[in-house]
């Protein structure tokens, strides 16, 4: 199984960085450390956070954030706006992590 390397922002105490999206928490997910650091340089709320590899253990911890209600943003361009990304739920994030290219597979059959 191929694991695509993705990153989330985590504080030293274990807290994950999340955006408030109309009362829901959305955790930004990045394709590289570089993208995460660009986003961090543009958002002062992220200054205490660092990029962490989103491996299987981190995925489990992250998907239990906010009692499992947190959702995710796959950030397309960290230099524009963190809230401009692709919204993902836990299952979709797992697919992105495991399909090896960082982009969800289009499995729509109509």
C-alpha positions in Angstrom: 0.0 0.0 0.0 1.4 3.4 -1.0 1.1 6.2 1.7 1.0 9.7 0.3 3.0 12.1 2.5 0.7 14.8 3.7 1.2 17.3 6.6 -1.0 19.0 9.2 0.0 21.7 11.7 0.5 20.6 15.3 1.5 22.5 18.5 4.1 21.1 20.9 1.3 20.2 23.3 -0.4 18.0 20.7 -3.1 20.5 19.6 -3.9 20.6 15.9 -4.4 23.8 14.0 -8.0 24.2 12.8 -10.0 26.9 11.2 -13.5 27.8 12.3 -15.8 27.1 9.4 -19.2 28.4 10.5 -19.0 26.5 13.8 -17.2 23.4 12.4 -13.5 22.8 12.7 -11.6 22.3 9.5 -8.0 21.1 9.8 -5.8 22.3 6.8 -3.8 19.5 5.2 -0.8 20.3 3.0 1.1 18.4 0.3 4.5 19.5 1.5 6.4 21.0 4.4 7.1 24.0 2.2 3.4 24.6 1.6 2.7 24.3 5.3 5.4 26.8 6.1 4.1 29.3 3.5 0.7 29.1 5.1 2.3 29.5 8.5 4.1 32.7 7.4 0.8 34.2 6.2 -1.3 33.4 9.3 -0.2 34.6 12.7 -2.5 32.1 14.4 -0.2 29.3 13.1 3.1 30.7 14.6 3.1 28.2 17.4 2.5 25.2 15.1 4.8 23.2 13.0 4.2 20.8 10.1 3.9 17.1 11.1 3.8 14.2 8.8 0.2 12.8 8.6 1.1 9.1 9.1 -1.3 6.5 10.3 -0.8 7.3 14.0 -1.3 11.0 13.4 -4.3 10.3 11.3 -6.0 8.4 14.2 -5.2 11.3 16.6 -6.4 13.9 14.1 -9.6 12.1 13.3 -10.6 12.0 17.0 -10.0 15.8 17.3 -13.2 17.6 18.4 -14.8 14.2 19.3 -14.4 13.1 15.7 -16.4 16.0 14.3 -13.4 17.9 12.7 -13.2 17.9 9.0 -10.3 18.7 6.7 -9.2 21.2 4.0 -6.8 19.8 1.4 -5.0 23.1 0.7 -4.5 23.8 -3.0 -2.5 27.0 -2.8 -1.3 28.1 0.7 -0.3 31.6 -0.6 -3.9 32.5 -1.4 -6.2 31.7 1.5 -6.3 28.7 3.8 -10.1 28.5 3.6 -9.8 27.9 -0.1 -9.3 24.2 -0.3 -11.1 21.0 -0.9 -13.3 20.0 2.0 -12.7 16.4 3.0 -14.3 14.1 5.6 -12.3 11.3 7.4 -13.0 8.7 4.7 -12.0 11.0 1.8 -8.8 12.0 3.6 -7.9 8.4 4.1 -8.4 7.9 0.3 -6.1 10.8 -0.5 -3.5 9.5 1.9 -3.6 6.0 0.3 -3.9 6.6 -3.4 -0.3 7.8 -3.7 -0.7 11.1 -5.6 -2.3 13.4 -3.1 -5.4 13.9 -5.2 -8.7 12.1 -4.6 -9.5 9.5 -7.2 -12.6 10.2 -9.2 -14.7 7.1 -8.7 -17.9 8.6 -9.9 -19.7 6.3 -12.2 -22.9 7.5 -13.7 
